[in-house]
Amino acid sequence: MIALTPENVQAYPRPPRLELVPQRLRVRLGGLLVADTTRGMRVLETHHAPTYYFPPDVVFADLRPVAGDSVCEWKGAARYFDVTAGGKTAQGAAWSYPSPTSRFAGLAGFLAFYAGKMDEAWVGDTRVTPQPGDFYGGWVTPNLTGRIKGAAGTQHW
């Protein structure tokens, strides 16, 4: 397995960068594997935990579109989904950029999951925790240092 190397979130770029993930990514809900890939991507942005994205062909859960969307100044308009697996539904637990900006064209159709709404999320052999707060969808791993945006009082910096 490829180890996670130390990274400081304050050194991540702005505008954000899209990159391939060398580690295996997994998500579980309701006792079932929801998504599993070695072809994941991640977005790195200053003061954020990385956000991990799965190709659509490795997502095994039932996804149902929900009303509403959001717009990222870098990636474009996001579409949200309820995720159902193993008889359990996580509301608004996944999102995708169907038509991202040209800089993030590689993300088209890929899906991200809120770690806090899933039973488990993994980067390699490391179980992740959700980025603080309920807005951002980054995955926190123990190799990260620096101040991660999302907790109370950090939304506007």
C-alpha positions in Angstrom: 0.0 0.0 0.0 1.2 3.5 -0.7 1.8 5.5 2.5 0.3 8.9 3.1 3.1 11.5 3.2 3.0 14.6 5.4 1.1 17.5 3.9 0.4 21.0 5.2 -3.0 22.2 4.1 -1.7 25.8 4.3 0.7 25.0 1.5 -2.0 23.7 -0.8 -2.6 26.0 -3.9 -5.1 28.6 -4.6 -6.6 28.3 -7.1 -7.0 24.6 -6.3 -5.3 21.8 -8.1 -6.7 18.5 -9.4 -4.5 15.4 -9.1 -4.6 11.6 -9.4 -4.7 9.6 -6.1 -2.1 6.8 -5.8 -4.0 5.2 -2.9 -7.1 3.0 -3.0 -10.3 4.9 -2.0 -13.3 3.2 -0.4 -16.6 4.2 1.1 -19.1 2.1 3.1 -22.7 2.6 4.1 -25.2 0.2 5.6 -22.6 -2.5 5.9 -22.0 -2.4 2.1 -19.2 -1.1 -0.1 -20.6 2.0 -1.8 -17.5 2.9 -3.9 -14.0 1.4 -4.4 -11.3 2.7 -6.7 -7.6 2.9 -7.5 -8.5 5.6 -10.1 -9.6 8.3 -7.8 -8.8 12.0 -8.0 -8.5 14.7 -5.4 -8.8 18.5 -5.2 -6.2 20.3 -3.1 -7.1 23.9 -1.9 -5.5 26.1 0.6 -6.7 25.4 4.2 -8.9 22.5 3.1 -8.6 18.8 3.7 -8.4 17.1 0.3 -11.7 16.3 -1.4 -11.7 12.8 -3.0 -13.6 11.9 -6.2 -14.6 8.4 -7.5 -15.2 7.5 -11.2 -18.9 6.8 -11.7 -18.3 3.2 -12.8 -17.0 2.2 -9.3 -20.0 3.5 -7.4 -22.3 0.6 -6.3 -24.9 2.4 -4.3 -28.3 3.7 -5.4 -27.9 7.5 -6.0 -31.0 9.7 -6.2 -30.7 13.3 -7.3 -31.9 15.8 -4.7 -33.3 19.3 -5.3 -30.9 22.2 -5.1 -27.3 22.8 -6.1 -24.3 24.9 -5.3 -21.7 26.7 -7.3 -17.9 26.5 -6.7 -16.0 29.5 -8.0 -13.4 27.0 -9.3 -15.2 23.9 -10.3 -18.7 25.2 -11.4 -22.2 23.9 -10.5 -22.5 20.8 -8.3 -25.4 18.4 -8.2 -26.2 16.5 -5.0 -27.5 12.9 -4.4 -29.0 10.8 -1.6 -27.0 7.6 -1.2 -28.7 4.3 -0.4 -26.9 1.1 0.5 -27.7 -1.8 2.8 -31.1 -0.4 3.6 -29.6 2.8 4.9 -30.0 6.2 3.2 -27.6 9.1 3.7 -29.3 12.3 2.5 -27.4 14.7 0.3 -24.3 12.6 0.9 -22.7 12.7 -2.5 -22.1 15.3 -5.2 -20.8 15.6 -8.7 -19.9 18.3 -11.2 -21.6 17.2 -14.5 -20.1 20.1 -16.5 -17.2 21.4 -14.5 -15.0 24.4 -15.6 -12.3 23.6 -18.1 -9.6 23.6 -15.4 -11.5 20.7 -13.7 -12.8 19.0 -16.8 -11.3 15.7 -15.5 -13.9 15.6 -12.7 -16.9 15.5 -15.0 -19.3 12.8 -13.7 -16.9 11.8 -10.8 -18.6 11.6 -7.4 -17.5 12.8 -4.0 -18.9 11.7 -0.6 -19.3 13.5 2.7 -17.3 11.2 5.0 -19.5 12.2 8.0 -22.6 10.9 6.2 -21.0 7.6 5.4 -20.3 4.7 7.8 -16.7 4.6 6.8 -14.3 6.3 4.3 -10.8 5.2 3.6 -7.7 6.5 1.8 -5.4 3.5 1.5 -5.3 1.8 4.9 -6.2 5.0 6.7 -9.8 5.7 7.9 -10.7 9.3 7.4 -12.6 11.8 9.5 -14.8 14.5 8.0 -13.5 18.1 7.4 -14.8 20.2 10.3 -18.2 21.9 9.9 -21.0 20.8 7.6 -20.3 22.7 4.4 -17.0 21.4 3.0 -16.5 17.8 2.0 -12.8 17.2 2.6 -11.4 14.0 4.2 -9.0 14.5 7.1 -6.2 12.0 7.5 -3.5 12.0 10.2 -0.7 13.0 7.8 -2.3 16.5 7.4 -0.9 19.5 9.3 -1.9 23.2 9.3 -5.3 24.8 10.1 -8.2 23.2 8.2 -11.1 25.4 7.3 -14.6 24.5 8.2 -14.9 24.8 12.0 -16.9 27.7 13.5 -15.2 31.0 12.7 -13.3 29.8 9.7 -15.8 30.0 6.8 -14.7 33.5 5.7 -10.9 33.2 5.5 
